[in-house]
Amino acid sequence: MTAQAIFRTLLDRPNIISSKYQAKQLHAQILKLEPSSPIHLSRLISIYSNFNLLHESLLLFNALHSPPVLAYKSIIRCYVANGLLVQSVALFLQMRASGKKPDHHVFPSLLKSCALLSDIKLGESIHGCIIRLGMDFDLYTCNALMNMYGKFQKAFAAMDSFSNKFRIESAHDQNVTLNQTRYIFPKTNANSTILDQCYRKRNCSYMVEVDRRGSIMDSVKKVFEKMLKRDVVSWNTVIAGNAENGKYEEALMLVREMGNDNLKPDSFTLSSVLPIFAEYVDLHKGKEIHGYAMRHGFDNDVFIGSSLVGMYAKCARVEDALQVFNILPQHDSISWNSIIAGCVQNGLFDEGLRFFHQMLKAKVKPVPVSFSSIMPACANLIALHLGKQLHGFIIRVGYDDNMFVSSSLVDMYAKCGYIKVARWIFDRMDVHDMVSWTAIIMGYALHGQACHAVSLFEQMEMEGVRPNYVAFVAVLTACSHAGMMNEAWRYFNSMTQNYGIVPGLEHYACMADLLGRAGKLDEAFELISSMHRPAGGIWLSLLSACRVHKNVDLAEKVAENIFEVDPENTGAYILLSNTYAAAQRWKDVAKLQYLMRNKGIKKSPAFSWIERRWNKKDMFLTEMRARDLFIAHQALKICLVAAIGACYKDKHVQVYAIRGSSLKLYKAWQLLNELGLLRKSALVIVTMLICLRIFCYAIYRLLKKEQPRHGEDRRGGLEMQPENTSHAHRICTCRALLESNFVSSAEDGVASFVVQHN
């Protein structure tokens, strides 16, 4: 074979060229043999574009007087590969202006540019061009079209979160926001009508966007139905599009049709379908997919493994999720985040923190979803110190502007008692999603600041954000804690009337709790009775109210309803017994305790713990016998000594965290004194998380007795701190309890204190 024949073979089969060096050698041969051949130069441009050599490709392209379609296609593809999306579209327009007719190889790259630019009008224009040229039946072009529309759908979903910001900014362009006009304009009917009209105009463009998003999936469906031939990529694209947009039934139906088309699902298909069964909590179907993956060798695929972990976690099968995670050959960011989120969602907060720590040790960089998944663990464990460390980590890696991460920080600080910090983070967020709104409203509700919670809820509505199920739980909780009866009924009724949300168990529980606090026990009983099969938990709330108001007759009736649903509900027995005791009916107390013993019903013992290191805790149970109490007393001493050696040592500061009931906290204080750990100059900061204020101050009084006496060093002492608390002590209405003679114990409360040596 001659050199020229070899040269032409290489040009006809460019895949033979395996390196940039070989491509440049071929270029040198072209310059020797046929330097001005446009066909050869176009093929060489195609080879250069395969290696992403944009500079060399453009040099050859500009040397052509009238570039053929192959040259245009290669440069467009190279532009897209280098992120020059606008240039790729401009070159396509230049090709059309020159009279060249694009073939089916041009459009996949061009459609990718439209998707990355999130320009739906441009994408629809290209789609129209494809139809006019009769290429809407080409397999690769149709796959690219569906992929483009799928990317548009995701972009519009993301814009949902930002639509609120855009509407607010448009109001600022008119030099006044609607929130400001509420205070500027007099409250007349005419001005109210004007505000309503402005509000509708603000939301008009948003509703157009909603309609556009619905039409996007219709476009995907039309493209798919017109295809004469479909491959696995075609099916996967339309299945994933439906699954990601909540159209689960359509996605599952397409999977069945895919099987009828003699095409087998691949790993991408399975990873798209598994989240559907997770949402449906369909463990049986999820296991079937798992079995299929194992039979076809997909069980080692990281994407499928991560989807399986998420599915099992959503179905509350954490052990299965852990087993799948452990057998994966390698762990990437997706699999780590799946197992962390799964543990936290199922209440295994310590396990979630442990996996997060292991991910860092494995040198896998956390992504925003990593932090938004682990923050709820810190919030529920009241691990404020760890939460602050993670917050610092978030700032260092630059994720503090991420909406989802910021929302999780708001929730964490609010639950840990730092409501001012939570509000500061909330206010500095550029965009507020439903999670952030709900977190800050619930935070104020838990801190007893109902006015702030209700004000924020109304602000959310004014800004056009539709409250969801959880948002109503938050605002009703605030109303319940503050005794805002009229406002609570208004919100409760507006759920169905204005937003079409059916009240759930949590909403009824808030209303029942509110009525119970107000002493309207009969109304609360009627409300709960109107529910379809109310759970035992909501009856317990009313039973507790009966105990407070000493309504024994109603308490017995409520207890009967609880025992019908849950005959061995320990809490109901304890509350009913306490109700009898409050009414001085000691014979009934004895009968109830005898009945509990016969049924083998025991009260779950409370426990305390000392946290020594990362995930290291020492547990101590209540209700111990004398000998056990002595052993625990000695063990606590040993653990405190061990804690000193294990904790970080400093010349000026040593910190010990002890949690437990008020009596255990007092006992721990005495033990610290016995061990000589508290010098006279020690400052003790008491940090509370107690359900009732009276318990907080009972602890305060007990510890106050141990402060330095007259004549001793007065630099130390006890300082009450409103952190980690469900109430704001600085504005507490029961501050008089500090100086009263009332002494109580918080048997079921949780508290902690920090010892700082000055």
Secondary structure, DSSP 8 states (H G I E B T S, - for coil): --HHHHHHHHHH-GGG--SHHHHHHHHHHHHHH-TT-HHHHHHHHHHHHHTT-HHHHHHHHHH-SS--HHHHHHHHHHHHHTT-HHHHHHHHHHHHHTT----TTTHHHHHHHHHHHT-HHHHHHHHHHHHHTT-TT-HHHHHHHHHHHHHHHHHHHHHHHHHHHHHHHHHHHTTS-HHHHHHHS---HHHHHHHHHHHHHHHHHHHHHHHHHHHHHHHHHHHHHH-SS--HHHHHHHHHHHHHTT-HHHHHHHHHHHHHTT----HHHHHHHHHHHHHHT-HHHHHHHHHHHHHTT-TT-HHHHHHHHHHHHHTT-HHHHHHHHHH-SS--HHHHHHHHHHHHHTT-HHHHHHHHHHHHHTT----HHHHHHHHHHHHHHT-HHHHHHHHHHHHHHT-TT-HHHHHHHHHHHHHTT-HHHHHHHHHH-SS--HHHHHHHHHHHHHTT-HHHHHHHHHHHHHTT----HHHHHHHHHHHHHHT-HHHHHHHHHHHHHHH-----HHHHHHHHHHHHHTT-HHHHHHHHHTSSS--HHHHHHHHHHHHHHT-HHHHHHHHHHHHHH-TT-HHHHHHHHHHHHHTT-HHHHHHHHHHHHHHT------EEEEEEETTEEEEEESS--HHHHHHHHHHHHHHHHHHHHHS---SS----EEEE-HHHHHHHHHHHHHTT---TTEEEEEEEE-SSHHHHHHHHHHHHTTS--TTS--S-EEEEE-TT-SS-GGG-TTGGGGTSS-----SS-EEEEEEEE-
